[in-house]
Amino acid sequence: MAQPNSPFFEEAASAVRGCVALITGKRDASAYFDFSQRGLVGSLIAAVVAVMLAGFGPVLFGINMPAGAATQSVIVNAVLFVAQAGMAALVLRQMGRQDGFIPYLVASNWVTLVSAVLLLISTLFGEAGIVLLLGIAIVALLTFINIGRFIVTLAPLQIGLLFVSQAVGVFLALGIVALFLPAPALT
């Protein structure tokens, strides 16, 4: 279980167990995450690592990418992170559940890191990785629902509202990013 003063790698190992607990639907999933200020910082580090893996991870495996694609990926993922977190804060505030924002953010950040690692692994399988990608998307949706259920303790309608609001926020953010950031050249 996560301890407020545990070293980062112990916190990460506990959070990964928490992610597995979310995937498998265990009600005690929250016990694996550190919701203190230190735990929030650790989860933000995990989110930064996830964004960097999304951008530069394929290069580590020797996958050729168009010039500037990795940097653009980092920018887009960072903007999407801010949009998602901002919409969560706004909707939870409207629900009178501001107390759930930090736990939501902590669990979500660790799930994002685990998802980034799995997505990176899926690139190693080429076209067959698309099947793995579909599985990762299903698991991500399941963990989102279970974060709402077991971490923030929202009612089903509240989980739906949170999901829809974040989807709208992400689509708006993508639209704004598309206005300012050109698509990478395909070479």
N, C-alpha and C positions, 0 to 999 in steps of 0.2 A: 504494500500500500504506500501511496505517496506520503512523504514526510516533509513538512514545511522547510526544513534545513538540509535536505538531502542534496548531494552533488548532482550536477546536471545530468550525467549519464545514468545515475540511479533514477532520477526523475523521468528521464526519457524511457527507460526500461519499464517503469511502472505505467507510464502513459501508454506505451504500446500494449501492455496487458489490458489497460482500460479500453483501448480501441478494439481489441479482440472481444472484450466483454460487451461493448456496444454492438458489435457485429452479431454476436451470439445471443443478444437480448437479455443479458444478465442485469437484474435490477441494482446490483451493487457496483455498477460500472463507475459511479462517481467516486468511490473510495480509492480508485487508482490515480486520480488526478489531484494536483496541488492547486487549490483555488486561492492561495495567498498571493500577495504582490510578487513575491519571488517566483511563484509558479506561473503567474501571468507573464513575467519577463521570459522565463524558460520557454513558454509556449510561443511567445513572439519570436524567439530565436528559432524555434522549430518552423514557424511559418516562413521566416526569411530563408532558411535552408531549403524549404519546399519550393519557394519561388526561384531560387538559384538553381535547384535541380531541374526544374521545369525548363529553364532557359539554357543552362549550360551542360546539363546531364548528358544529353545525347552526344555532345562533343567528347565527353570522357570515354564513351564507347566507340569512338571513331566514326560516328555517323556524320556525314557531310551535311552541312546546313548552309542555306544562302547567307551571304554577307549581311550582318546586322540582325539576323533572325533571332539569335539568342538574346541580344539586348532588348529587342522589341518584345520578346516573350516575357522577359523579366518586368518590363514596364507594364505590359498588359496585365500580367498576373498581380502585380502590386496594386494597380488601379482597381482590379476586380476584388482584391482582398479588402481594400478600403471601402468600396461600395457595399460589399456584403456585410462587413462589420458595422458600417454606418446604418444600413437598413435594419439590421438586427437591433441595434441600440434604439433606433427610432420606434420600431414596432413593439419591442419589449417595454419601452417607456409608455407607449400608448395603452398597453395592456396593464400597466401598473406593476410590471414585473422587472423593474430595473435591477433588482437583486439577482436576476438570472443572467445578466449580461456577461459578467466576468466568468462564471462557470461555463456559459455557452462558448465564449471566445476561447477559453483555455482548451476545452475538449475539441472544439472545431479546429483549432490550430494544429493540435497533435494528429487529428484525423487527416488534415491536409498534408502533413508530412508523410504519413504512412501511404496515403494515396499517391503522392508524388513519387515515392520510391517504387510503388507497384506500377505506375504509369511508365516510369523509366525502364523497368524490367520488361514491360510489354513491348517496348521498341526493339528489344533484342530478338523478338520472334517474327519480325517483318510483318507480312500481311496476316499471318496467323495471330498476331498480337491484337488484331481487331476484336477477336472473340474475348480475349483477356480484358480488353478495354471495355467491352460491354459488361462483363462481370464486375469490373471495378466501378462502373457507373451505378450498377444496381446496389453494390455494397455501400457506395457513398450515399445513395438515397436512404438506404436502411439505417446507416449510422446517423444521418441527419435527423430522421424520425426518432431514433432512440436517444439522441442528445436532447431533443425536446421532451421526450417521455421521462428519461431517467436522470438527466443532469439538471435541466431547468424545471422539470415537473409541470409541463404545460398540458392543457386539455387538448384533445384531438383537433378541435376547430382552431385553437391558438397555434398549433403546429402548422396547420394548413395555411393560416394567415402569414406566419413567419416565412414559410417556404415561398409563397406567392410574392410576398413583398421583396424577398431577396432576389427572386428570379427577375422581377421588374427592375430592381436596382442594378443587377448585373447586365441586363440587356441595355439599359440606359447608359451605363458606363461603357459598354462595348461600342455603342453608337458614338459617344463622345470621343473615345479613343480613336475610332476609325476616322473621325474628322481631322484629327491632328497627327496621326501616325500612319504613314503610308504602308501598304503591304510590302513585305520584303520581296526583292527581285528574285524571280525563279531562274537560276542559272544551272 
